[in-house]
């Protein structure tokens, strides 16, 4: 559904020039033109020169934001034995075994932001693809959510670990914090994300890898970033 153009949205858009901005200019501008009465999430959208229809050009990874996301993620862990107590001690809000698998499967329960599973439970967790897959919650070894070291995985997620992956249009959408963050914290989080996406470039990708980057908030307009941002991130 298209966003309804209100007076506030039109006024915010009018303050964004049709040109690319440096990240150090884009963040203060986004904060200046905000009008929503809640603490909006700030997002980065990267348009990549890959063809996600080919598995060897899929871009996927995780990154721990140095300043977090401004909220604590709710973590669920599916495990067994001694790791049940380990997960509880590490701060997981929900910990269980087969009974949690059944709850998710039968009730469609997804009252958590991240799900970790130990390798011994993946045979059971594999049945949950239809529920968890569309929500991006399926545990995966590549993102560190299938692991025997549940305490370390919980710590990373609580510290601000986010996942990124290309969608079918070769776009990557990643949250980088809240609009209320000090500008320098949003800038550092954003640069950390861009650096991680740059490092995740598939060897099969040909031509220009990052074709465009846009910074936006939940209600605000998109601000196009200068290509030098990606170049600087690649060197960091």
C-alpha positions as CSV (number, residue, x, y, z in Angstrom):
1,X,0.0,0.0,0.0
2,X,1.4,3.4,-1.0
3,X,2.1,5.8,1.8
4,X,-0.5,8.6,2.1
5,X,1.1,12.0,1.4
6,X,0.2,14.1,4.4
7,X,1.3,17.7,4.9
8,X,4.0,16.5,7.3
9,X,5.4,14.0,4.8
10,X,5.3,16.6,2.0
11,X,7.1,19.2,4.2
12,X,9.8,16.7,5.1
13,X,10.4,15.7,1.5
14,X,10.6,19.3,0.5
15,X,13.7,19.7,2.7
16,X,15.6,16.8,1.0
17,X,17.4,17.9,-2.2
18,X,17.5,15.6,-5.2
19,X,21.2,14.8,-4.8
20,X,23.4,12.4,-2.9
21,X,24.5,13.4,0.6
22,X,27.5,12.5,2.7
23,X,26.4,10.3,5.7
24,X,27.6,13.0,8.1
25,X,25.1,15.4,6.5
26,X,22.3,12.9,5.9
27,X,21.9,11.8,9.6
28,X,21.5,15.3,11.0
29,X,19.1,16.2,8.2
30,X,17.0,13.1,8.8
31,X,16.8,14.1,12.5
32,X,15.9,17.7,11.7
33,X,13.0,16.8,9.4
34,X,11.4,14.2,11.7
35,X,7.8,14.8,12.6
36,X,6.5,11.5,14.0
37,X,5.5,11.5,17.7
38,X,7.3,8.2,18.4
39,X,11.0,7.2,18.3
40,X,11.3,6.1,14.8
41,X,13.7,3.4,13.6
42,X,16.5,4.5,11.2
43,X,17.1,2.1,8.3
44,X,19.7,1.7,5.6
45,X,18.7,0.3,2.2
46,X,21.5,-0.9,-0.1
47,X,20.9,-1.6,-3.8
48,X,23.4,-4.2,-4.9
49,X,24.7,-5.3,-8.3
50,X,23.9,-9.0,-7.7
51,X,21.4,-11.4,-9.1
52,X,19.8,-13.1,-6.0
53,X,18.2,-15.7,-8.2
54,X,21.6,-17.3,-8.2
55,X,22.7,-18.9,-4.9
56,X,26.3,-17.9,-5.5
57,X,25.3,-14.2,-5.6
58,X,23.2,-14.2,-2.5
59,X,24.5,-11.7,0.1
60,X,23.8,-12.7,3.7
61,X,25.5,-12.1,7.0
62,X,25.3,-10.7,10.5
63,X,26.8,-7.7,12.2
64,X,26.9,-6.4,15.8
65,X,26.1,-2.7,15.9
66,X,28.5,-0.9,18.2
67,X,25.7,1.1,19.7
68,X,22.9,-1.4,19.5
69,X,19.4,-0.8,18.2
70,X,17.9,1.1,21.1
71,X,15.9,-1.8,22.3
72,X,16.7,-5.2,23.9
73,X,15.7,-8.1,21.7
74,X,13.7,-10.9,23.2
75,X,15.5,-14.2,22.7
76,X,14.2,-17.8,22.6
77,X,16.4,-20.9,22.8
78,X,15.5,-24.4,21.8
79,X,18.0,-26.8,23.3
80,X,18.4,-29.7,25.8
81,X,20.2,-31.0,28.8
82,X,22.6,-28.7,30.6
83,X,22.3,-26.0,28.0
84,X,18.7,-25.2,29.2
85,X,20.2,-23.7,32.4
86,X,23.0,-22.2,30.4
87,X,20.6,-20.3,28.2
88,X,18.5,-19.1,31.1
89,X,21.6,-17.9,32.9
90,X,22.7,-16.0,29.8
91,X,19.5,-14.0,29.7
92,X,17.2,-15.8,27.2
93,X,13.6,-14.9,27.8
94,X,12.2,-18.3,26.6
95,X,14.0,-21.6,26.9
96,X,12.7,-25.0,26.1
97,X,13.0,-28.2,24.0
98,X,10.5,-30.3,22.2
99,X,7.6,-28.5,24.0
100,X,8.7,-25.2,22.5
101,X,8.9,-26.8,19.1
102,X,5.3,-28.1,19.5
103,X,4.0,-24.7,20.7
104,X,5.5,-22.9,17.6
105,X,4.2,-25.6,15.3
106,X,0.7,-25.9,16.7
107,X,0.0,-22.4,17.9
108,X,2.1,-20.4,15.4
109,X,3.7,-18.8,18.4
110,X,6.5,-16.3,17.6
111,X,6.7,-14.1,20.7
112,X,10.4,-13.4,20.3
113,X,12.8,-11.3,18.2
114,X,15.4,-14.0,17.7
115,X,15.5,-17.8,18.0
116,X,18.7,-19.8,18.7
117,X,18.8,-23.6,18.5
118,X,21.6,-26.1,19.3
119,X,22.6,-28.6,16.5
120,X,21.0,-31.6,18.4
121,X,17.6,-29.9,18.1
122,X,17.7,-29.0,14.5
123,X,15.9,-32.2,13.4
124,X,12.9,-31.0,15.3
125,X,13.3,-27.3,14.5
126,X,13.5,-28.1,10.8
127,X,9.7,-28.8,11.0
128,X,9.1,-25.1,11.8
129,X,10.1,-23.6,8.4
130,X,6.6,-22.7,7.4
131,X,6.1,-20.7,10.6
132,X,9.5,-19.2,11.1
133,X,10.8,-18.8,7.5
134,X,8.4,-16.0,6.4
135,X,9.2,-14.1,9.6
136,X,13.0,-14.4,9.2
137,X,13.3,-16.3,12.5
138,X,14.5,-19.7,11.3
139,X,17.8,-20.6,13.0
140,X,20.8,-20.8,10.6
141,X,24.4,-21.7,11.1
142,X,25.5,-18.9,8.8
143,X,23.9,-16.3,11.1
144,X,25.2,-17.9,14.3
145,X,21.8,-18.9,15.5
146,X,22.5,-22.7,15.2
147,X,25.3,-23.1,17.7
148,X,26.4,-25.1,20.7
149,X,27.7,-21.9,22.4
150,X,24.3,-20.5,23.3
151,X,25.6,-18.1,25.9
152,X,27.8,-16.3,23.3
153,X,25.0,-16.2,20.8
154,X,22.6,-14.7,23.3
155,X,25.2,-12.1,24.3
156,X,25.7,-11.0,20.7
157,X,22.0,-10.7,19.9
158,X,21.4,-8.7,23.1
159,X,24.4,-6.4,22.2
160,X,22.7,-5.4,18.9
161,X,23.5,-8.1,16.4
162,X,21.4,-7.8,13.2
163,X,21.1,-10.0,10.2
164,X,21.1,-8.8,6.6
165,X,20.3,-10.5,3.3
166,X,19.3,-9.6,-0.2
167,X,15.7,-9.8,-1.1
168,X,14.5,-10.9,-4.5
169,X,15.1,-7.3,-5.9
170,X,18.7,-7.3,-4.7
171,X,18.0,-4.8,-1.9
172,X,19.3,-5.1,1.6
173,X,17.3,-3.4,4.4
174,X,19.1,-3.1,7.8
175,X,18.0,-1.1,10.9
176,X,20.8,1.0,12.4
177,X,19.2,2.6,15.5
178,X,16.6,5.1,16.6
179,X,16.1,8.6,15.4
180,X,16.8,9.8,19.0
181,X,20.4,8.5,18.9
182,X,23.2,11.0,18.9
183,X,24.2,11.5,15.2
184,X,27.7,10.1,15.8
185,X,26.2,6.8,17.0
186,X,23.9,6.4,14.0
187,X,26.8,7.2,11.7
188,X,29.1,4.6,13.3
189,X,26.3,2.0,13.3
190,X,25.6,2.7,9.6
191,X,29.3,2.6,8.6
192,X,29.6,-0.8,10.4
193,X,26.7,-2.2,8.4
194,X,28.0,-0.9,5.1
195,X,31.4,-2.3,5.9
196,X,29.9,-5.7,6.6
197,X,27.9,-5.8,3.4
198,X,31.0,-4.8,1.5
199,X,32.9,-7.7,3.0
200,X,30.1,-10.1,2.1
201,X,30.5,-9.4,-1.6
202,X,30.1,-12.7,-3.4
203,X,33.0,-13.7,-5.7
204,X,30.5,-14.3,-8.5
205,X,29.2,-10.7,-8.4
206,X,30.4,-8.8,-11.5
207,X,30.4,-5.1,-12.2
208,X,29.5,-2.4,-9.7
209,X,28.6,-4.0,-6.3
210,X,26.9,-1.2,-4.4
211,X,24.6,0.7,-6.8
212,X,23.0,2.9,-4.3
213,X,22.4,3.5,-0.6
214,X,19.5,5.2,1.0
215,X,19.0,6.4,4.6
216,X,15.5,6.7,6.0
217,X,13.3,6.6,9.1
218,X,10.0,4.9,9.7
219,X,7.9,7.9,8.6
220,X,10.5,10.1,6.9
221,X,11.7,10.3,3.3
222,X,14.6,8.5,1.9
223,X,17.9,10.4,1.6
224,X,20.3,9.2,-1.1
225,X,23.9,8.7,0.1
226,X,27.0,9.6,-1.8
227,X,29.0,6.7,-3.3
228,X,32.0,7.7,-1.4
229,X,30.4,6.2,1.8
230,X,30.7,2.7,0.3
231,X,34.3,3.4,-0.7
232,X,35.2,4.6,2.8
233,X,33.5,1.6,4.4
234,X,35.4,-0.8,2.2
235,X,38.7,0.7,3.5
236,X,37.6,0.5,7.2
